[in-house]
């Protein structure tokens, strides 16, 4: 987190680091009110409000975390912060989003592409790898053979062209 400058305010660059991405806010606005045009000033105000809400919520969650002598803020701390700040109306929706996030994370773990989860025995994978190596060696040998033949053809072509005499031994008399 950035520190305030000597006047106690954050500079523009530091302030930009502490805000949400404008593209995300613009996308959210478009999804919520697609048929309404929003002025840039209003977009900026929404961005600032969202940023301030997140700062307030995370600060409160941090305090709760510290009170419970924990080192990491978790979802329960955030839900408790919502309640404490008077945003209990958002708790049910936040819990639903948390449940969805956990489901997506679990699905990703299950769909991992690790070797154990491929369903192919290790011996079969080794055989496939050896086939790929053999094919690559064969292609490399073919490419080297082609190159060698081109070099030989160029050498033969150079020998066929008669060498021009360096001196003129012709008698012009």
C-alpha positions in Angstrom: 0.0 0.0 0.0 1.3 3.5 -0.8 2.2 6.0 1.9 0.9 9.5 1.9 3.2 12.3 0.7 4.3 15.1 2.9 1.0 16.9 2.7 -0.8 13.7 3.8 -2.4 13.0 0.4 -1.7 10.3 -2.0 -0.2 11.3 -5.4 -2.0 10.4 -8.6 0.3 7.5 -9.5 -0.1 6.1 -6.0 -3.8 6.7 -6.0 -4.1 4.8 -9.3 -2.5 1.8 -7.7 -5.2 1.7 -5.1 -8.2 1.8 -7.4 -10.1 -0.8 -9.4 -9.3 -1.2 -13.1 -11.5 1.3 -15.1 -12.2 -1.3 -17.7 -13.8 -3.6 -15.0 -16.0 -0.8 -13.7 -17.0 0.2 -17.2 -17.9 -3.4 -18.0 -20.0 -3.7 -14.8 -21.8 -0.4 -15.6 -22.6 -1.6 -19.1 -23.9 -4.9 -17.8 -26.1 -3.3 -15.1 -27.5 -0.5 -17.2 -26.9 -1.3 -20.9 -29.3 1.3 -22.3 -28.1 4.3 -20.3 -25.2 6.5 -21.2 -23.1 7.3 -18.2 -21.0 10.5 -18.1 -17.3 10.2 -17.4 -17.7 12.1 -14.2 -20.3 9.6 -13.0 -18.0 6.7 -14.0 -15.2 8.3 -12.0 -17.5 8.7 -9.0 -18.7 5.1 -9.2 -15.0 4.0 -9.4 -14.1 6.1 -6.3 -17.1 4.8 -4.4 -16.3 1.1 -5.2 -12.7 1.7 -4.2 -13.6 3.3 -1.0 -16.1 0.5 -0.2 -13.4 -2.1 -0.7 -10.9 -0.2 1.4 -13.5 0.2 4.2 -14.5 -3.5 4.0 -10.9 -4.8 3.9 -9.8 -2.5 6.8 -12.7 -3.8 8.9 -12.0 -7.4 7.9 -8.3 -6.8 8.9 -9.4 -5.5 12.3 -11.6 -8.6 12.9 -8.7 -10.8 11.7 -6.3 -9.1 14.2 -8.9 -9.4 17.0 -9.1 -13.1 16.4 -5.3 -13.3 16.4 -5.2 -14.6 12.8 -2.6 -13.7 10.2 -4.7 -14.2 7.1 -8.0 -12.5 6.3 -10.5 -15.2 5.1 -14.0 -15.2 3.8 -15.5 -15.4 7.3 -13.7 -12.2 8.3 -15.1 -10.4 5.3 -18.6 -11.6 6.0 -18.3 -10.5 9.6 -17.0 -7.1 8.4 -20.1 -6.7 6.2 -22.3 -7.4 9.2 -20.4 -5.0 11.5 -20.4 -2.2 8.9 -24.2 -2.5 8.4 -24.2 -4.2 5.1 -25.8 -7.4 6.3 -28.1 -7.2 3.2 -25.2 -8.2 1.1 -24.2 -11.2 3.2 -26.4 -13.7 1.5 -25.3 -12.7 -2.0 -21.6 -12.7 -0.8 -22.0 -16.2 0.6 -23.6 -17.4 -2.7 -20.6 -16.0 -4.6 -18.2 -17.6 -2.2 -19.9 -20.9 -2.7 -19.7 -20.5 -6.5 -16.0 -19.6 -6.2 -15.3 -22.7 -4.1 -17.1 -24.9 -6.6 -15.1 -23.5 -9.6 -11.9 -24.0 -7.7 -12.8 -27.6 -6.8 -13.7 -28.2 -10.5 -10.3 -26.9 -11.6 -8.5 -29.1 -9.2 -10.4 -32.1 -10.5 -9.8 -31.2 -14.1 -6.1 -30.9 -13.6 -4.0 -32.2 -16.5 -1.5 -34.0 -14.3 -0.4 -37.4 -15.5 -2.3 -39.2 -12.8 -5.6 -37.7 -14.1 -5.1 -38.5 -17.8 -6.3 -42.0 -17.4 -3.4 -43.3 -19.6 -0.9 -45.8 -18.0 2.6 -44.5 -17.5 4.0 -47.3 -19.8 1.7 -46.1 -22.6 2.9 -42.5 -22.2 6.5 -43.6 -22.2 5.9 -45.6 -25.5 4.2 -42.6 -27.1 7.2 -40.4 -26.0 9.7 -42.8 -27.5 7.7 -42.9 -30.8 7.8 -39.1 -30.9 11.5 -39.1 -30.3 12.1 -41.6 -33.0 9.9 -39.6 -35.5 11.9 -36.5 -34.6 15.2 -38.3 -35.1 14.0 -39.6 -38.5 12.9 -36.2 -39.7 16.2 -34.6 -38.6 18.2 -37.3 -40.4 16.1 -36.7 -43.5 16.7 -33.0 -43.3 20.4 -33.6 -42.9 20.5 -36.0 -45.9 18.7 -33.4 -48.0 21.2 -30.7 -47.0 24.1 -33.1 -47.8 22.7 -33.9 -51.2 22.4 -30.2 -52.0 26.0 -29.5 -51.0 27.1 -32.5 -53.2 25.1 -31.2 -56.1 26.6 -27.8 -55.7 30.1 -29.2 -55.6 29.5 -31.3 -58.7 28.0 -28.3 -60.6 31.1 -26.3 -59.7 33.4 -28.9 -61.1 31.5 -29.2 -64.4 31.9 -25.5 -65.2 35.2 -25.3 -67.1 37.8 -23.2 -65.5 38.8 -20.2 -67.6 42.5 -19.9 -68.3 44.2 -17.3 -66.3 46.7 -16.3 -69.1 46.1 -15.8 -72.7 48.3 -18.2 -74.6 46.7 -17.6 -78.0 49.0 -16.8 -80.8 47.7 -13.7 -82.6 50.3 -13.7 -85.4 
